[in-house]
């Protein structure tokens, strides 16, 4: 006996599992070939100590740190001493133990100021998510070719798309990629090279992608319909900083079957309002 009242709920549940699997695969970062890239061993070891100390539940001695991390005691001692001198780790001369220092917070001060826009936009993201039964995501540029998810607002629907804070994706793909490309000033040949390196589940032709970029530039938002991941439609808008550069992206993500042309337009208009508010908050020109 089927637990579903009709075929619609059953089909939607099947679609959810299918899309969840394909979305996870598409959003998984590519495996990087690091064999030919040389890392600075001392820096890697120092960072591993910092990560270890952040998670340590109580003060620890040099021997325990060295043993747990597989670092020679002499190297570990020298690294810890340097981190103490840099006020990133505290040393208790009586117990001979180390703990994380509040000086570490100084490294995140600028990041904290920059990300105050996240709680500022939270209520608007949630309103769009609930009102349109979509997942609304806030992405920040992370280097030249990636974006990282810094916030998310979910609808209260039984079936919805879920993404993890901190996950990364190629910045030139999907609706977000079209937004970036429309303000990048890159030549057609340069964008083609970026495009050729992307992994889509249902790749558009480059000429179609190029035409979408022109359209995104004209209307202020971009749409990806079933290309990045089959069964998923995304609408994205950029947020500009005080230098006129794209700092963040806001995207609304939903199942393609739930949208009509009219409902997509409503979502796009609401996202544009967030774009203007976020741009003004960052001191940018909201008419970008």
N, C-alpha and C positions, 0 to 999 in steps of 0.2 A: 504494500500500500504506500503510495507516494505521500510524503509529508508536506508536499507543496500543493497549494490551492490551485495553481494553474501552471502552465508551461512557462510563463514569464519569470516567476521567481526561480524556477529550476534553471532556466537559461542564464539568468543573471548570476546565479551562484557559480555555475560552470565558467562563465566569462570571468568572474572575479578570480577564480583559481588560476585560470589560464593567463590572465593579465598579470597577476601577482608573480607568477613564475617568470614570464617573459620580461617583466619590468625589473625583477631582481637581476636577471642575467644582463640586461642592457645597462643597468646602473652599476654593475660590478666593475671597478677600475681595471684597466688593462694591466696585464702582468708586464712589468717593466724589466728590460734586460739590463741588469746592473752589473753583470760580470765584467764588462769592459769599462765601467765607471769606477774610478778609484775614490774611496772615501777616506777622510782623515781619521785615522784610528783613535787618536787621543780625543777628538771631538765627539766621536760616536760613543766612546767609553764614558766621557763626562756627561753626555746627555742620558745615557742609560742609568748613571748614578742618580741624576736628578729625578728621573721617572721613578726609580726605586724608592728614593727618599720621600717623594710625594705620597706614595702608597704605604709607606712603613707605618704601622700602628703605634710604634713606640721608638724611642731613641735606640740607635744601633751602633756597634763598634766597627772599626775598619775591617777586622777579620771576617765578621759576618757578611758585610757588604761584598767583600772580595770573593768569599765563598759562594754566595748566592748568585753573583753575576759572572762568576768564572773569570775574574780579573786577578792578576798577580797582586799580592798584598802591597808590595812596594809601589806599583803603579796606582793602585787604588788609594793608598795613603797620599801620594803626591796630588792626585786629582781632587781628593776631598779637601786637602789643605788649600789648593787653589780656589775651590768653590767657597771655602770659608772666607778667604781674603777678598773675594768678590761679593761677599754678603749674600750668597745664594744658599748657603748651608751654615747652621750654627754648630759650634763645638763646645761641649761641656768639659772643662779641664779637669774636673774632679772625677767624673764618671768615665771620661775618655770616649763618650758617645756623641753621635752626630744626629741632628734633626734638621728638617727643612727650615729655611729662614723666611721671614716675612719680606726680606729684601727681594725675593723672587717676584712679588707682586709688582715691583717697579717695572719689570719686563712687560707686563700686561696692561700697564696704565693707558697707553695710547689705544690699544685694542678695546679696552673697556669703554673709553670715551666714544670711539667710533661706533660701537655696537649698541649705543643707547637708542639708536633708531629702531632696534628690534622691538622693545616693549612699546615704543611710540606707535608702531604700526599694528601691533597685535590685535587690538579690538577691531580694526578695519578688516584685517585678514579673516578673522573669525566670522564677522558679519557676512562677508562674501561667501565663505565656505558653507555656512548654515543656510543662507538664503538661496543658494544655487545648487546645493547638494554636490559640492565639489571639494577637492583637497586644494588648499591654497598654500603655496610654498614661497619662501623668501630665500634667494640665493645671493651669495657674495662672490665676486671674482676672486680666484685664488691662483695668481700667476697669469700667464698669457693664454693658456689653453684649458683651464679647468674652472669649475665653479663649485662652491661648497654650500650645502644646505644649512642655513643658520636658524630657520624657524619654519613652523608648519602649523596650519589650522585645519582641523578635520570637521567635516560635516557629521551630524549625528545619525547618518544613514546606517542601516544594518550592513549594507554592502558598500565599501568605499576603498579608495586607493591609499595605501600607507607607505610613507617613506621615512627613513631614519635621519635624524639630525646628525650632521657631520659627513654624510655621504657625498661623494663627488661625482661629477659627470663632465664630459667634454663640453666646452663652452660654446662651440660653434654648431652644436646639434640641436634639433628640435625647434620649437618656437623661440626659445631663449637665444639659440644660435642665430636665428634670422634677425632678432632684435639687435644683437651685438654687431652682426655684419652690416646692418643698415646704417650704423653710426661709426663704423671702423675706418672708413676712408680707404679701405684696401681695394686694390685693383681686382678685376675679374679673374685674372690668372692666379693671383695670390689666394683669393677665396676658393678657387677651384682646387688648389693644392690642399687647403684645409679640409675642404669637402671630401676629397678623395681618401683622406685618412680616417674619416668617421665611420662608425659601425651602426647602421640603421637596421631595424628588423625588416622594414619595407622601404628601401631607399628611393627617394624621389630622383628624378633626373636633375642634373645640375642646372639646366636652363629653367626648370620649374622652381628650383631653390633660388636661383638668381631673380626670377620674377617676383617671388614671395618677398625677397629682401627689398625690392623697390616698393612693393605694396606696404610693407611694414614701415618703411621710411615715411610714406605719405600719410598713413593713418595713425601711427604711433604705437601700434601693437602688432604682434605676429601670431599666427595660428599654425599648429602642426596637427594634421588630421590623419592618424593611422600610419604615419611614417616611422617615427622613432620607435614606437611600440604599437603593434596592431591592436585595434580595439580601444586605443587611448587618444583623446583629443586634448591638446594643451593650448592655452592662450597665455601669452607672456608680454609684459611691459618692462621697460627699463626705468631705473631711478638714477638721476645724474647728481654728481657732486658739485662742489663750488667751482671746480675747474672745467666743468662741462663734460667730464668723462663719466661713462657708465660705471657706477659703483655696485649696484645691486639689480636684481631682477625679481619681479613678482610674477608667479605663474599660477593659473587655475587649471587643475588637472581633473578630468572626469572620463567616464566611459563614453565612447563616441555615440552610442545609441541613445544617450539621454539628451543630446543637444539637437536643437533646431537652429536654423539660421538666425531666428529672432533671439533665442535664448543665448546663443554665442555672442551676439551683439550686446546684450545686457551685461554679460560677464565682462566683456571687453571694456565697456564704458565704466563699470565699477572699478576695474583694475586701473584704468587711466586716472581715476580720481586718487587712488593710492599712489600712483606714480607721481602725480603733481604734488601731493602732500609730502611724500618722502623727499622729493627733489627740493622743495622749499625748506624742509627741515635741515637738509645738508648744505643749504646756502646756494643751491643751484638755481638755474633758470627754469621755472616750471613750464615754459613755452618751448622747451627743447623738443 
